[in-house]
Amino acid sequence: MITTGKDYIARIDQLKNDIWIDGEQVKGKLSEHPAFAGILKSKGALYDLQHHSETASILTRKNQNNELFNFAFEHPTSKEHLTNRRIATQLWARKSGGTIGRSPDYINTAIMTLGSSSAFFSGRYAKNVVNVLEHAKKNDLSFTHTFINPQVNRSPHYIEFSNEKEDIIAAKIINETEEGIIIHGARLLATQGGVTDEILVMPVGGNHIDPDYVYAFAIPSNTPGLRFLGRESYASKGINSFDHPLTSRFDEVDSVVVFDHVLVPWDRVFLYRDLDSVGRIFTDTNLNFMLLFQAVCRQVVKTEFLLGLCESVANTIAITEYQHVQEKLSEIIITLEIMESLLLRAEQEGQINPFGTFVPNIKPLMVASSYYQKTYPRLVEILHQLGASGLIALPTEKDFQSEIAPDLNQYLQAKNASATERVQLFRLAWDLTMSPFGSRQTQYERYFFGDPVRLASSLYQSYDKTRFVKQIETFLQDK
Ligand SMILES: Cc1cc2nc3c(=O)[nH]c(=O)nc-3n(C[C@H](O)[C@H](O)[C@H](O)COP(=O)(O)OP(=O)(O)OC[C@H]3O[C@@H](n4cnc5c(N)ncnc54)[C@H](O)[C@@H]3O)c2cc1C
């Protein structure tokens, strides 16, 4: 029931998903394509940890038949379950310094939550969410996901009118048959689109008035008509781990997803034209709670990674005695402590929900994710301020193997590191924050879980302010 890295990679290779990148359809094995080789290998290594003696008990759970399954599929029914989930999530996240945003546990947590909240779904759809969860758990599957429509027109009153099939942009239901529903159009932005076994498609947020856009389902990534239009890969051919220590291993590739008359079988549909339930699917199932918990676990790890990196950069060139450097480093410490405290509070104040799931307190998680959207770019800026020109004067591995090596060794040495050690460290800092991979990381955190403006607004709207207003009234009366 728990997969190995080798089996996962072989499985994805066999799917022959329809992926396009840089003007070409990917042919042959995905694991041999430069854009996907690194991420597949890295995800494979995560799966392999399920089999290592030191990590197996953290990453796996047992069912009634004593069969092992991945931790993300466990239905948490106690605080201890949530604590163990945090430890497992962070163990996986540490393998990439938190830079793999979509490690398998992210959407597997969604699949677990939907399956465990089956009572939310009506009629046959309730059975479908349970079956998909069981299937995913049994086969240790991975999922990509798409939750938003193409960015065509975001003006307040825009509604897409598409009477003709040729006019359709945002994916919608265009037909239903005995076998299932037909979806046509596009969705954004499936990170790792085509690199996973399946795709989870959920309704976009906001108010729904047109039932053609009301659907949720999960289908295999190689379903006929499903196409992944990948962005330019940052992991080009010949890239190596010295020059691009993160890009070479963790570039996930984000894709526009095209549904070209895709038939979604009825047994894969979770929600269909149900205008009453669509607005509540994320909140009532507590999907938001569980996804944010996974995300904040990862963001804590990423902050630890940034702190370690900034401190190492500062130590290498001996700048830690300056007060402003200490102040900057303490800004990262403060972020780390705030994020960790919010995470632990969410866990500590968890509760059993109506579906018997022990869910974290959503409030601190909403605060953490909103806070991180704004704080992460500042942490990146701190690294830039500490590294200065060291983040630019970055020879490659080939330079070190060439006849200019003696110059490099002499002139790029640092107080506390040889030239090679220093360049390796600064390259890591550059790759995390300045390379195309690094810039995407910043954009990723900025838009993680949605637009920062609307997320902050939903925090404001959902936050009960009455007792504080009451306190002011009482204070004024107490004169
Ligand atoms: C690197 C990366 C990876 C991603 N991976 C995934 C993924 O795997 N799956 C997935 O489903 N999504 C993914 N996303 C998408 C992510 O969820 C969205 O970026 C996010 O929800 C914001 O939506 P948008 O990009 O369409 O921005 P828009 O909604 O188009 O916003 C653009 C700008 O307009 C403003 N704006 C637009 N509408 C409003 C409004 N109604 N009120 C106020 N201001 C408004 C916004 O504040 C913002 O400044 C990813 C995004 C990034 C950057």
Ligand as a Chemical Component Dictionary entry (heavy atoms), coordinates in Angstrom:
data_LIG
# 
_chem_comp.id                   LIG 
_chem_comp.type                 NON-POLYMER 
_chem_comp.pdbx_formal_charge   0 
_chem_comp.three_letter_code    LIG 
# 
loop_
_chem_comp_atom.comp_id 
_chem_comp_atom.atom_id 
_chem_comp_atom.alt_atom_id 
_chem_comp_atom.type_symbol 
_chem_comp_atom.charge 
_chem_comp_atom.model_Cartn_x 
_chem_comp_atom.model_Cartn_y 
_chem_comp_atom.model_Cartn_z 
_chem_comp_atom.pdbx_ordinal 
LIG C1  C1  C 0 3.532   29.771 -8.273  1  
LIG C2  C2  C 0 2.058   29.568 -8.172  2  
LIG C3  C3  C 0 1.571   28.270 -8.081  3  
LIG C4  C4  C 0 0.193   28.050 -8.012  4  
LIG N1  N1  N 0 -0.276  26.755 -7.945  5  
LIG C5  C5  C 0 -1.614  26.536 -7.958  6  
LIG C6  C6  C 0 -2.131  25.209 -7.953  7  
LIG O1  O1  O 0 -1.393  24.229 -7.887  8  
LIG N2  N2  N 0 -3.478  25.051 -8.038  9  
LIG C7  C7  C 0 -4.336  26.116 -8.087  10 
LIG O2  O2  O 0 -5.557  25.908 -8.155  11 
LIG N3  N3  N 0 -3.872  27.377 -8.059  12 
LIG C8  C8  C 0 -2.539  27.613 -8.006  13 
LIG N4  N4  N 0 -2.069  28.903 -8.003  14 
LIG C9  C9  C 0 -3.026  29.987 -8.158  15 
LIG C10 C10 C 0 -3.288  30.790 -6.908  16 
LIG O3  O3  O 0 -4.239  30.150 -6.125  17 
LIG C11 C11 C 0 -3.745  32.175 -7.400  18 
LIG O4  O4  O 0 -2.599  32.849 -7.866  19 
LIG C12 C12 C 0 -4.432  33.005 -6.368  20 
LIG O5  O5  O 0 -5.634  32.427 -5.979  21 
LIG C13 C13 C 0 -4.748  34.415 -6.929  22 
LIG O6  O6  O 0 -5.515  34.302 -8.100  23 
LIG P1  P1  P 0 -4.987  34.904 -9.468  24 
LIG O7  O7  O 0 -3.569  34.514 -9.656  25 
LIG O8  O8  O 0 -5.944  34.521 -10.502 26 
LIG O9  O9  O 0 -4.974  36.455 -9.221  27 
LIG P2  P2  P 0 -6.165  37.482 -9.593  28 
LIG O10 O10 O 0 -7.414  37.049 -8.905  29 
LIG O11 O11 O 0 -6.265  37.615 -11.054 30 
LIG O12 O12 O 0 -5.594  38.801 -8.958  31 
LIG C14 C14 C 0 -4.740  39.719 -9.678  32 
LIG C15 C15 C 0 -4.766  41.067 -8.969  33 
LIG O13 O13 O 0 -6.069  41.647 -9.038  34 
LIG C16 C16 C 0 -6.625  41.861 -7.743  35 
LIG N5  N5  N 0 -8.018  41.383 -7.739  36 
LIG C17 C17 C 0 -8.575  40.498 -8.608  37 
LIG N6  N6  N 0 -9.855  40.251 -8.265  38 
LIG C18 C18 C 0 -10.106 40.967 -7.165  39 
LIG C19 C19 C 0 -11.246 41.114 -6.320  40 
LIG N7  N7  N 0 -12.385 40.454 -6.566  41 
LIG N8  N8  N 0 -11.156 41.923 -5.256  42 
LIG C20 C20 C 0 -10.004 42.582 -4.998  43 
LIG N9  N9  N 0 -8.891  42.490 -5.752  44 
LIG C21 C21 C 0 -8.944  41.692 -6.820  45 
LIG C22 C22 C 0 -5.788  40.997 -6.799  46 
LIG O14 O14 O 0 -5.701  41.559 -5.499  47 
LIG C23 C23 C 0 -4.415  40.971 -7.487  48 
LIG O15 O15 O 0 -3.683  42.086 -7.105  49 
LIG C24 C24 C 0 -0.700  29.143 -8.033  50 
LIG C25 C25 C 0 -0.197  30.447 -8.094  51 
LIG C26 C26 C 0 1.156   30.661 -8.156  52 
LIG C27 C27 C 0 1.657   32.084 -8.247  53 
# 
loop_
_chem_comp_bond.comp_id 
_chem_comp_bond.atom_id_1 
_chem_comp_bond.atom_id_2 
_chem_comp_bond.value_order 
_chem_comp_bond.pdbx_ordinal 
LIG C1  C2  SING 1  
LIG C2  C3  SING 2  
LIG C2  C26 DOUB 3  
LIG C3  C4  DOUB 4  
LIG C4  N1  SING 5  
LIG C4  C24 SING 6  
LIG N1  C5  DOUB 7  
LIG C5  C6  SING 8  
LIG C5  C8  SING 9  
LIG C6  O1  DOUB 10 
LIG C6  N2  SING 11 
LIG N2  C7  SING 12 
LIG C7  O2  DOUB 13 
LIG C7  N3  SING 14 
LIG N3  C8  DOUB 15 
LIG C8  N4  SING 16 
LIG N4  C9  SING 17 
LIG N4  C24 SING 18 
LIG C9  C10 SING 19 
LIG C10 O3  SING 20 
LIG C10 C11 SING 21 
LIG C11 O4  SING 22 
LIG C11 C12 SING 23 
LIG C12 O5  SING 24 
LIG C12 C13 SING 25 
LIG C13 O6  SING 26 
LIG O6  P1  SING 27 
LIG P1  O7  DOUB 28 
LIG P1  O8  SING 29 
LIG P1  O9  SING 30 
LIG O9  P2  SING 31 
LIG P2  O10 DOUB 32 
LIG P2  O11 SING 33 
LIG P2  O12 SING 34 
LIG O12 C14 SING 35 
LIG C14 C15 SING 36 
LIG C15 O13 SING 37 
LIG C15 C23 SING 38 
LIG O13 C16 SING 39 
LIG C16 N5  SING 40 
LIG C16 C22 SING 41 
LIG N5  C17 SING 42 
LIG N5  C21 SING 43 
LIG C17 N6  DOUB 44 
LIG N6  C18 SING 45 
LIG C18 C19 SING 46 
LIG C18 C21 DOUB 47 
LIG C19 N7  SING 48 
LIG C19 N8  DOUB 49 
LIG N8  C20 SING 50 
LIG C20 N9  DOUB 51 
LIG N9  C21 SING 52 
LIG C22 O14 SING 53 
LIG C22 C23 SING 54 
LIG C23 O15 SING 55 
LIG C24 C25 DOUB 56 
LIG C25 C26 SING 57 
LIG C26 C27 SING 58 
# 
